[in-house]
């Protein structure tokens, strides 16, 4: 179609074989031979010219109208790849291979096409270098356009997939604190609830609200892909761990899980960001709970070296699947879980690294997974406690 010329219902665009993109440069003798082998075909709105799986018996040139090329994706959605206007060729892959049609061609409005059978056209191709060159150019142009469109669609699908995964992650991670808030609010509203029980419920609700805020902030930070300045405070690690376990025990007990401290947490002062480090242990504990659907014990143990505090969290599940082990801390890595996206471990790794620590995972020989994270030991003028032996 010449530049600036638009297709109109009242002034339909029609082309002759000589003005088509593929055959326009052929010698007069070849064009004459083509006219002898082709035939015109007419189609009404929505009529199929061919469909996926039909034999590749020839190619088509649009004389008048529009032809839509589409295919059914594995998801069940029909994707439109191209719209052919007068002068365009379609079905040309039949000249390259003898495979069935891979897409559908449908008339958009009243449409007329030239049909050129495969066998006589293939014979002409063997004798005509200009036609071979024109066909190669046409196929190359078509493949480039399909590649560009496919790339756009893949990127769009990936964006939607990422949004869906983030939404799934948020729903999964928010469910636990919201359950605690709901239970605490119910308890606080009971007529017979004592002032102490109400105060305790209020404290639990406040902690869970802080936890939700921390989750949202971490995910927002992750989506920005940038590191922000963090404030760290010196805290007694033993007090921090005991407070966490006291908060988590009622939550995991609902799923018949018990948290067990195998040895006392070290009473050392560490420079930590309490809310963010709590997020790490929450992620690891909830992963352990998910790994034991029938319930069980989560074992937490500690060791102190001359340079760092080591914390291990062990579950009694089946262990880390080999399929996921190598990319366990990658964003969205997940395997065999009905919920969650694997984003939690990626965020946990970032938080531990922000603390200048390391996080890793391994399987126990007898079953179960062990997640280990380290935090740098800073004496701040105090003498380092004697190194403790990790309980296996």
Secondary structure, 3 states (H helix, E strand, C coil): CCCCCCCCCCCCCECCHHHCCCCCCCCHHHHHHHHHHEEEEEECCCCEEECCCCCCCEEEEEEEEEEEEEEECCCCCEEEEEEECCCCEECHHHHCCCCCCCCEEEEEEEEEEEEEEHHHHHHHHHHCHHHHHHHHHHHHHHHHHHHHHHHHHHHHHHHHHHHHHHHHHHHHHHHHHHHHHHHHHHHHHCCCCCHHHHHHHHHHHHHHHHHHHHHHHHHHHHHHCCCCCCCCEEEEHHHHHHHHHHHHHHHHHCCCEEEEECCCCCCCEEEECHHHHHHHHHHHHHHHHHCCCCCEEEEEEEEECCCEEEEEEECCCCCCCHHHHCCCCCCCCCCCCCCCCCHHHHHHHHHHHHCCCCEEEEECCCCCEEEEEEEECCCCCCCCCCCCCCCC
